[in-house]
Every structure is written in structure tokens, then in C-alpha cells.
Amino acid sequence: MQGYKGLKVYEKSYGLAIKVYQDTRQMPKEEMYGLTSQLRRAASSIPATIAEGYGKKESMAEYKRYLLMARGSCNEVRVWIDMCADLGYMSNEWRAGMQNSYDEVSKMVYGLIVSKRPES
């Protein structure tokens, strides 16, 4: 039994959260408790919220509520990604790749929200 770890969206969002942690190591030290922390927190909250919601999937309404929160975190991550690039901390190529990846995660989460099955 794989549980939430078997969800493709969990795998993708978890991998992206790890990438965010790795990539933000190069951020300026003065951003450790600001932008770096905000981006890391938002990125890591996506797979964590998916996992938490999966544990409540007996109630489809509750499960979908958690998925909506995860989707909101995808939007938050996109804001922080833009800010990192606009401040010159990350390249525009990094921005484009990360934005595309989080767009994909958001679409995957939406697919779970509109599906009838909790394990798509």
C-alpha cells in the first residue's frame, strides 16, 4: 500500500520542494529569514498538505479542501519565484522552469479536485 506517496502529484511536488531547498542555498544570507524562508515554507507545504488531506479522504469534501489549500500554495510559490528572479537572486531561466513545474503541479492538484476518485 503506497498511500499518498503513490500519488504522482505528491511525488512531483515533493521533488520540487527538495529542488527549492537546494536552489535557495545560493540566496543571500540576509534573505534566510525572509524570502528564502517564505519560498521554502510554501514549497514544502504543498506535498505536506496533499499528504494530510489524503489521510482524511474518507470525507471527500475534507480531502478536496486540503487539495484547494495545496493549490493555493502553488500560487504562493509562483509569487516567491517571481520575486527571487526580479530581485536578481535567480536567473530568468530558473524562473521559467520553476513556473512551468508549479503550473504542472497546480493542474495535477486540480485534476484530483475535480475527479471522483481520491487516488488519481
MARGURO-325680 format. One record per residue: y, x, z of N, C-alpha, C in turn. Coordinates in steps of 0.05 Angstrom, whole numbers, plus 5000, padded with zeros to 4 digits. Layout:
BEGIN
YXZYXZYXZ;...
END
This chain:
BEGIN
497650175000500050005000502550185000;504150154980506450324977508950204990;509149944992511549825004514049884988;516249915002518749964989518750224973;517150414981517050674966515950634938;514550424933513550364907515550234888;517850154899519950034882521350254866;521550214840522850414823525850454831;527150234839529950254846530250414872;528350394890528350554914528050854907;526050914890525651194882528151314869;529251154851531651254836533951294855;534551094872536851124890536451334911;533951374920533451584939533851864926;532851894902533252144887536252204882;537751994876540652034872542052104898;541151994920542452054946541952354952;539552444947538952734951540752904933;541052824908542852964890545752974900;546652744910549352734921549652944943;547752944962547853144983547953424973;546253484953546153754942548753824927;549753644911552053694895554653714912;554753574934557153574950557353814969;555253984969555454234984557754404975;558554374950560754544939563454424944;563654194957566154074963567754244983;570354224982571954385002571254305031;571254505048570554455076572354245089;574954235081576754045093575953755086;574153715067573253445059570653375074;569553545090567053495103566953235118;569153165132569252915147570752695133;571552745108572952555092571252465069;572152555045570852475020567852535019;567152775027564252855027562652665044;563552615067562152435086561952155075;564152055063564151785053562151755030;562151945011560351934988557451954997;556952135015554152165025553151915039;554851805056554151565071553551335052;555351295032554951065014552451104997;551951354987549651414971547051374986;546951465011544551445027544051155036;546150995038545850725047544350555027;544450625001543050464981540050454985;538650684985535750664989535050565017;536750625037536150535064536350225066;538350115053538749825053536549685037;535749805015533449695000530949685017;530449905031528049915049528249715071;530549695084530949495105530549215096;531649155073531348885061528448825054;527049025044524248995037522648905061;523349005084521948935109522448645117;524348525105525048245111524448055088;522748145070522348005045520747735049;519847685073518647425077520647205073;523147265078525347075073526747185048;526347055025527547155000530547155002;531746965016534646955019535647205034;534247275055534947515071534647775054;532447785040531948015023534148045002;534847824990536947834969539647914982;540147835006542647905020542748215023;540548335030540548625032540848765005;539648644985540048754958542948734949;544248524956547048494949548748714963;548048774988549348995002548849254988;546449304979545749554965547449574939;547749344926549249344901552249404907;553249294929555949354937556349654943;554249774955554450064960554450224934;553050124913553250254887556150264877;557550044881560350034872562050224889;561450244915562950424932562450714923;559950784917559351054908560951124883;561150934865562650984840565551044845;566750914865569450974872569751264882;567951344900567951614911567451824889;565651764871565151944848567651984832;569051774825571551794811573551964826;573751914852575752064868575052364869;572452434871571652714871572552844845;572152714823572852834797575852834793;577252624800580152614797581652814814;580452884837581653094854580853374845;579153394825578353654815576053784830;574753644847572553754863569953764846;569753584827567353564810568253534781;566553614763567253604734567053324723;568353274701568153014687565352974677;563853184670561153154662559453054685;559853154709558453064733559152774737;561652704735562552424739561052244720;560952314694559752144674556752104680;555352314687552552304692551952134717;553552174738553052024763553851734759;555951684745556751404740554551254724;553451384704551251264689548851214706;548251404723545951374741546351144760;548651114772549150904791549550634777;550450634752550450384737547550284733;545750474727542950404724541750294749;542350424772541350324798542350044803;544950004798546149734802544749524786;544149594761542749404744539949344754;538649554764535949524775535949344799;537949384817538149214840538748924832;540448894813541048624803538448494792;536848644778534348534768532548434790;532548574813530948474836532248224848;534848214848536147974859535547724844;535447744817535047504801532147454796;530347644803527547594798526447414820;524247294815522847124834521047284852;520347534844518447694859519947914874;519247964899520548174914519648464907;517648494890516548754885516748834856;518848784843519148854815519749154812;
END
